[in-house]
């Protein structure tokens, strides 16, 4: 029996062994696209496993239904295998690799970045800790744009380059609109977490089925998108309608911001709770701490945004502003290098799967 | 009667009748599909139920954890099953595989209750899915479990927990205390502690004896020690032995087991579905002396894999070697272990440990006997050798284009046929008379219906239908006794 290092990196021989057993069983074919994709192959090279890994949502149905998990001598743990391969594919394709590895596997980069950005906003840009001044009187709109525009665009470029490199590695040809549309439709509903027959997934519920993770993830994802939409609307108001902030509560940016913030905060809290309940050995254990950190970061982005609104007009508003802006900045930097990259790679894998099936 | 059954002596001295703790109205012995169906049905009827499972949690469910589908008659579309598969056709299929060795009334009882059981399964947490890839031939007759048998077993155990059924894992029945067809209690080892457990009615669903190699050797001969057991190591048949020793009517050939040809490198126990090898129809199959012994192309593999278990069992050392070449390497489901691969046949024979000279001569003779013609891997193509004894009558193509691949074949035992006789209410009979409070379901009584051969997914049908009957009857008896 090959020794398996689930801690960080799984040898490819081990991946071939485990997937070979799955391929001669196929009981899990009904669960998700990863198993349907698996049946197209008779052997598994690294790029094939990477592709299957990015189709896997770690729902764990295949693990709890498997007659070959430990203590059986075949010792299958497909969710952990694919979780490791998935993270390895991000670490390989998103550059610089050293940064990706650090942010996939360690907690300290997040804390360091947070410290840096707090210093940038308070000492560097002179935002006061105790101040009841409205937002843009603490830091000017132009300074904000000058800082956040590159903070937003540069990480997205890193993501784009990474996904492009991944797409090539899995043999993707020029994607058609319909392939991409299918991928987005899958992601929009998180169809792969339906369990195949709409029964839900086993993530935290072990041998039972549950919709908790699908709901938590969608609250988080849509909460994030609604927040993003809020900022975008505010930007349009500012530049096109010449209507600068602050906005009243019953305005599009505010309603979206508060609504999205609540969804994001609740969603992330639920995700963290589910992660605590779930079995860490069915994920990439060495990356668990960094995953908790990233989800907590997202939670704090939402929560600090809500608090910023709550503390409006009080002296604590200044401190909340610094903290919120620093958290948002850390989040932007983390987009390509953290767990956040799963979404982009997932869309690529789903597009490739649509391409292969047509 | 087998010697080992005769040697069991009733151990009344261990037990004081009427002593011990009253455990539950219905005690179910066993933890597979039939046991779970019985336990759930009884508990839903309102009686208290305890279930004794010999295995620890990871291996619970007996051989059900290795199953994947349920054969089901249906007059119309039913869930994932489309079209019709009427009871007559089902029964004819059964007659064909058993060569008539079946109890017609029990068989028809199971078949006519199958579709109702399908609905019951779905209501109790089993999720069905359409046929898996490579199993299209079963799409009309067999409903597949999403995730396979262990997912089904998990769903039923959850239901048992929700119903408050007491589940005892790591619990082995040491003795049944049966007098005149009535069971007073069970002496059991629960996680290392012995206890005498009493109930009102008992459902025995503890499987066959296929994992007890001593018993297999006694029944089949010493050759059985070389067999691999495809399923659970926990089906050792003690309860079956005890029932027969205490007077239950035995049924089914005590010397026979159902064995298929599987990958010889499979684990000794519990290899399950993945150890099957589907390459035989495209291969030349040699015994350890390098000689062919049977027509590899007699019929399509789903209709022949079962007889190959016996064919290999009859060869010296119970082993055979299937050899194919490159052009056939992708024509069958992938094997769980990679094939032994070599660039020349000579190297391959050496790697497989075959006597090269004899093996090469056999293959050369075979190659020369191949005829030209059209090859169709998925249907009987009539591409036969000529002048061999035996000939290969379909898919015969010369083994001549390297690289070459070899697989070791061994018999893999699936289940045994010996069981106890039951009536339509699942009551075990003693000298032709129904027991007072003993019921049976699953493999331990399947020999009533499946006297020989096998029909895919039918074991689960028998287990589900009779498990539900046994649970229902045991509960009704309990309720009647309470009222009288």
Interface residues (C-beta under 8 A of the other chain):
Chain A: X20 X21 X23 X24 X25 X26 X27 X28 X29 X30 X31 X39 X42 X61 X62 X64 X65 X66 X67 X68 X69 X70 X71 X72 X73 X74 X195 X196 X197 X199 X207 X208
Chain B: X58 X59 X65 X66 X68 X127 X128 X129 X130 X132 X133 X134 X144 X145 X146 X147 X148 X149 X150 X151 X154 X157 X158 X267 X270 X272 X273 X274 X276 X330 X333 X334 X335 X336 X337 X338
